[in-house]
Amino acid sequence: MKVVATSRLAQGSSASRRLRRAGKVPGIIYGSPGSPAAIEVEHNPLFHALRVEAFHASILDMELDGQSQPVLLRDIQWHPYKQQVLHIDFERIAPDRKIHMKVPLHFVNQENSPAVKLSAGIVGHVLNEVEISCLPAKLPEFITVDLGKLEAGKSMHLRDISFPEGVEPVLRAKENPVIVTVTLPVAEEIAPAETAKASAKPAGKSAKGKK
């Protein structure tokens, strides 16, 4: 996917406000090779690109002042209540240097799993993205999680996923977070019948025998 940007000379809060009024987004590009550089991007094309999932987890082709370079989207600042991008950060990447990136998880075969099909379980997605490490050429747009064998009473952990070749999750030594859980439906309890005035007949007074 492509991003068209131009160098930004004027900096500071006032300059950024003028850019936004002109329909542009101030930003920065950093990382080697090169020094951090202030840039500006047209707002509307960027806004629509940000609605595409792949834009957030793909190598982007940035055309900066007519020259192309591969970058990653690193940070976005949104207006608190308007649909407006206030600032955006990109990072240059080198083909021989590993990158860390969060990519989305795509869950498949959930409806056909024993947990759902046989036990009517409710599958909960605890995590929807995972941080991975890989070379730029190996970066996947998403990681597929096959739930076809998920059973009731069991959960799935991150280390249970099969990652593409050259891609590994970023985890500490013994870390293995839960990504999927299964909750079984609870049978509705029947409220006990009221035994007081509604259902029981009022007890009558005993008649006294005549002397």
N, C-alpha and C positions, 0 to 999 in steps of 0.2 A: 504494500500500500504506500501511496506517495503523499508527502507533505511538502508544500511550497512555502518557503520562508525567505525573508530578507533581513539583512543586518539592521540593527536598531542603534542609531547614534545617540539620540536624546534619551536620557534615563531619569529616574526619579518619579515620585508620585504624580506630579503634575503632568509630566510627559506621558505616563501610563494612562491617566484619565483621558487625555486628548486622543490617544490611540483607540481607546475603547469607544469613545464617541464617534470615531471615524470607522467603526466596524472592524477593528483589528484587536488581536490579543498579544500583549507583551509576553515574552518568554525568554528562556535561556537555554543554551546548549553547552554541555560540559563533557569532560572526559577526554582521554588521549586518543589519537594525537590531536594536539591543539590546546588552546587556552579557553576558558569559559567565555562565551560570546553572547551578547544580548541580541535577540531576534524578535521579529513580529510576524504574525500569521493572520490571514483573513479569518474572521470569526465564523461566518456561516458554513463554509466548507469544513472547518475544523469541528464545529458543533455537530454536524451530521456524521462526520467520521467517527466521533467519539461514541455514537450510538451503535457502532458495529463492534461486536465482541473481539474480533481478530485485531482490531486497531490497538487494543490494550496489551496483547500478548504476541506480537509479531515484530519481526525486523522491518522497520519502516525505511523507505527511501526518501530522505530529505533532500530537496533541491534548495540549497541556500546560495543565493546570488548567482544562480546558474550552474552551480557545481553540486553533484550528487554525493551523498555520503550515507552509510547505514547508521540508523539511530534506534533507540528504544524510548518509548514514552515512560517517563519516570514519575511525574507528579502533575496534578491538575488542581487548580483552585477555582471553585465555583462561587458565584454570587449566592448569598444566603437564601434568597427567595426568588430571584429571577433566573430564567434559563439563559444564563450568560457565563461564559468562561472568562475568568479574571486574569489568570496567569497559567503558563504551562512550561514544563521542564522536559528536555530531551537529553539523552546521554549518547555520545558517540561510542561505537563499538569497534573492536578489532577482530578479524576472523579467527585469530589464533589464541584469543583470550576468553576463558570461560566467563559466562555471565550468570547472575542470579536473577530469576524472574518469577513472578507469580502468574500461574496459568489456571484457567478454569477447569473444573472437573465436569465431565459429561457422563451422566448415569444412563445406562442402557439395560434392557431386559428386566426392569423392576417388576412389571406386571406379570411376567412369566416365572418369577422366582417362587420356590416353595413357600417362602414366608408370606407372600401375598396370595398366591393361587390356592394353596392348601389350608393356610391358617388365617387368611383374611387379615394379616398383619398390616400395620401402618408403618411405612418406611420413613425414617427421618434422616435428612441430610445434615449432618453436623458441620461438615466443611464443604464449601463450594469452590474452593481454589486451593492450590498448593504451590509452595515455593520450590523451584527446581534449580539445578545447576547443570549447564551444558555449554558446548560451543555454539556460537550463533547459528551455524548451519544446521544444527540439530534441534533448534528451538521448535517445539510443537505448539500449534495454536491452542490445543486443549489436551487433556489426558482423559482417556475413556476408562470408565469404571464399570465393569460387567457385574451386574447384580443377579445374574441368572441362577446362581447356586445359593443365594442367600436364604438361610433358614430361620424359622421363628426361634426366638430366644437367643439368637447370636447377633454379634455386631461385626462390622468390617473395620479394619485398621489400615492406616496408610501403607504400612509395609506389606499388606496383602495385595496391593495393586501391582500389575505388571507395567513397568515403565518402558518406553521405547529405548532402543539401543543408544547409548551415549548420554542418556538423561537419567539423573538421579535426584531424589528428594533431598532437600536441605533439612537435616535432622541432627539433633544432638545424639550422643552415643546410644542411650537406651530409649530415646523418645519414639513413641509409636501411637500417635493420636487416633482416636476413633473418628471415622468419617461417616459411618452409616449405622443407625440403630433400628431395631424393630420393636414396635409396641403392639402387643396383642389387645384386641378390643375386650373391654370388661363387660360381662353380662349385667344387664340392668337388674338391680335388686327390686323385688316386689315389696312394696311397703306393707307392713303388717296391718291387718284390718283393725280398725278401732273397736275396742271391746266395751267402750263406755256407752254413752247415751244413744249413739247412732245405731249400733247393731244389736245391743242386748235389750230385751224387754225389761221395763222397770219392775222391780220386785214388789208384789202386793203385800199388804199387812196381813198377818195371820188373824183369822177370825177367832174370837173367844167363845168357847163353848158355854151354853146356857146351863145354869144351875137348876 
